[in-house]
Structure formats: structure tokens, C-alpha cells
Amino acid sequence: MRVNILLGALALVLGWMTCKNLQKTTAPASAPTGSERVEAPAQKQAATEETPEGLLRVPIDDLPPASASHRAYLTSAYWHLSMAVSPRDQNVQPYYEKKWLVFREDQTFDIVIEGKVVDTGRWNWDVDKNVIYLSCKDPYINNTWAVKDLMFLMIWIGNTDLNKTGIQIKVQGHKQWPWGGREKN
């Protein structure tokens, strides 16, 4: 019995060491720059089309319009991309931490940094899969994200049919506009 436990423990340790070595050999040399796309090679294969800007084409129009409850939920707050982690040992936090999203009923949204709109995009929500679709020019947001939500906190997970990055983003809803003057009802 003790021999079986020792052999099992040895197999786990060897498997862990092998995985760590594989991660080191396949890790990119540096963190991506703002103009590079953060994606796994499998994501390029899953994407059937790219936009003229070289961005992933997010098929927003392939879904029916978002439900009234999803529109009300997203438009009821200012959403801060407060934390982001990548499973590939890349520091992706700087590409998200200053960004806020302001969603509108017409299924458009703004990306806001320090009170200034830096991009506008379109959004939709796949109710069956609980996946948010975001189409914009920002390569770090433009994608589909599996959503885990609890009131004014969402975790967006880059693990969908289209998004294979594995990146997880903590998205916090705030009633107050962080730069003063506005409040969501």
C-alpha cells in the first residue's frame, strides 16, 4: 500500500515538473505590446475572418438582440476592468486596469480612460452560453468572454468557442462616474 502511494506521488511530481518545463519552453519572450493581439494559436484557427484592422471578427450580428434584462444590467453601471490575469505568465494587467466600459441600450459601448472616450464598439449577449460579445478596435477587449456575474461584479473568462486566451478579467460595476459629475440611476 505504501509503495502505491509513493509511486502515485512520484508520478504527480514528475507530471508537474514536465508541465512546468513545457510552459517555460513555449512561453513568449516578452509581454505583448499594445498593438499585438493576445491570443493562443488555436484562436486564429477558430476565427473565420478578421477585420481590415487585423482584429478578430466578433460575430455580434449572428445573435438575436440582447434581452431587456441584459441591456438594463449593463447600462445600470460604469464598468471598470479592474484586474486581469493570463495563464501564460504574461502581465496583461496594464492593458486593462485603466479602462472603463459604458454600455448603452442600443448595444453600443464606449471604452473610457481617465474620463476620455478612446474607442466605441458594439456588444451583444449570448443568453444560452452566458457569453458577452464585444466588437471594437481595442485588441484586448475585442472578443467573446464567458461571464460569471454576481450583482455588480463580473468575471470575464477568455474561454469560449472564439476566445482561447484564457485571460480572466475582473469587471466591477460602479454607480458613480469616477471622474465626477454623473451617476447611474
C-alpha positions in Angstrom: 0.0 0.0 0.0 2.8 2.5 0.9 4.6 1.6 -2.3 1.5 2.5 -4.4 1.1 5.9 -2.5 4.8 6.7 -3.1 4.6 5.7 -6.8 1.4 7.9 -7.2 3.1 10.8 -5.5 6.2 10.4 -7.7 4.0 10.3 -10.8 2.3 13.5 -9.8 5.7 15.3 -9.1 7.1 14.1 -12.4 4.0 15.2 -14.3 4.1 18.6 -12.6 7.8 19.1 -13.5 7.1 18.1 -17.1 4.3 20.6 -17.4 6.4 23.4 -15.9 9.2 22.7 -18.4 6.8 22.7 -21.3 5.4 26.1 -20.1 8.9 27.5 -20.0 9.8 26.4 -23.5 6.6 27.6 -25.1 6.3 31.0 -23.2 6.8 34.1 -25.3 10.0 36.0 -24.9 8.2 39.2 -23.8 4.8 40.6 -22.9 2.8 41.7 -25.8 2.8 45.3 -26.9 -0.4 47.3 -27.2 -0.6 46.6 -30.9 -0.2 42.8 -30.7 -3.2 40.5 -30.3 -3.2 38.5 -27.1 -4.3 35.0 -28.3 -3.4 31.4 -28.4 -2.6 29.9 -31.8 -5.8 27.9 -31.6 -7.8 31.2 -31.6 -6.5 32.1 -35.0 -7.8 28.8 -36.4 -11.2 29.3 -34.7 -11.6 32.8 -36.2 -13.0 32.5 -39.7 -12.5 36.2 -40.5 -10.5 39.2 -39.4 -11.4 42.8 -39.8 -9.4 45.2 -42.1 -7.5 46.3 -38.9 -6.4 42.7 -38.4 -8.7 42.3 -35.4 -10.8 39.2 -34.7 -14.2 39.5 -36.3 -16.7 39.1 -33.4 -20.0 37.8 -34.9 -22.3 40.2 -33.0 -25.0 40.2 -35.7 -25.2 36.4 -35.6 -27.1 36.6 -32.4 -30.6 37.9 -31.7 -30.7 41.3 -29.9 -29.8 41.2 -26.3 -32.6 40.8 -23.8 -34.1 43.8 -22.0 -32.7 42.4 -18.7 -29.1 42.2 -20.1 -29.4 45.7 -21.6 -30.7 47.0 -18.2 -28.0 45.2 -16.3 -25.1 46.5 -18.4 -26.4 50.0 -18.7 -27.0 50.3 -14.9 -23.4 50.9 -14.0 -20.0 52.2 -15.2 -17.8 49.0 -15.6 -14.2 49.1 -14.6 -11.8 46.4 -15.9 -10.0 46.4 -12.5 -7.9 43.3 -12.7 -6.7 40.9 -15.4 -4.6 37.7 -15.3 -3.2 35.5 -18.0 -2.5 31.8 -17.7 0.7 32.2 -19.8 2.7 34.2 -17.2 2.2 37.4 -19.2 1.4 40.5 -17.3 -1.7 41.7 -19.1 -2.9 43.9 -16.2 -1.6 47.2 -17.8 -3.7 46.6 -20.9 -6.9 46.6 -18.8 -6.6 48.4 -15.5 -7.2 52.0 -16.7 -10.2 51.1 -18.9 -13.8 51.6 -18.1 -16.8 50.5 -20.2 -20.0 52.5 -20.6 -22.8 50.4 -22.2 -25.8 51.8 -23.9 -29.3 50.4 -24.6 -28.7 50.5 -28.3 -26.0 47.8 -27.8 -23.0 50.1 -28.3 -20.4 50.9 -25.7 -17.5 53.3 -25.0 -14.1 52.5 -23.7 -13.1 55.3 -21.4 -9.6 56.1 -20.0 -9.2 58.9 -17.5 -12.6 60.4 -18.4 -12.0 60.4 -22.2 -13.6 58.1 -24.7 -10.8 56.3 -26.6 -13.0 53.8 -28.6 -16.6 52.9 -29.3 -17.8 49.5 -30.1 -20.8 47.2 -30.3 -21.9 44.5 -27.8 -24.3 41.5 -27.6 -25.0 38.7 -25.2 -25.5 35.0 -25.9 -28.1 34.1 -23.3 -27.7 30.3 -23.7 -23.9 30.3 -23.2 -23.8 33.4 -20.9 -21.2 34.9 -23.2 -20.7 38.7 -23.9 -19.7 39.6 -27.4 -17.6 42.8 -27.7 -16.6 44.3 -31.1 -14.2 47.3 -31.1 -10.8 48.3 -32.2 -9.1 47.6 -28.8 -7.4 44.2 -29.3 -7.5 43.4 -25.6 -11.3 43.8 -25.4 -12.5 42.8 -28.9 -13.6 39.2 -28.3 -16.1 37.0 -26.7 -16.0 36.4 -23.0 -17.7 33.8 -20.8 -19.4 35.7 -17.9 -19.7 34.8 -14.3 -21.7 37.5 -12.6 -22.9 38.5 -9.2 -24.7 41.8 -8.9 -22.2 44.5 -9.8 -19.2 42.2 -10.2 -18.4 40.1 -13.3 -15.5 37.8 -14.2 -14.9 37.6 -17.9 -13.2 34.5 -18.9 -11.3 34.1 -22.3 -12.5 30.5 -22.7 -15.2 30.5 -25.4 -15.6 29.0 -28.9 -13.8 32.1 -30.3 -11.6 33.3 -27.4 -8.9 30.8 -26.4 -6.7 33.3 -24.5 -7.6 32.0 -21.0 -7.4 35.6 -19.7 -9.6 36.4 -16.8 -10.8 40.0 -16.2 -12.5 41.3 -13.0 -15.1 43.8 -14.1 -16.6 45.9 -11.3 -19.8 48.0 -11.7 -19.9 51.4 -10.1 -22.9 53.8 -9.8 -20.7 56.9 -9.7 -18.8 58.2 -12.7 -15.2 58.0 -11.4 -14.3 61.4 -12.8 -17.2 63.3 -11.1 -20.5 64.7 -12.3 -22.5 61.7 -13.4 -24.5 59.0 -11.6 -26.3 55.9 -13.0 -29.9 55.5 -11.9 
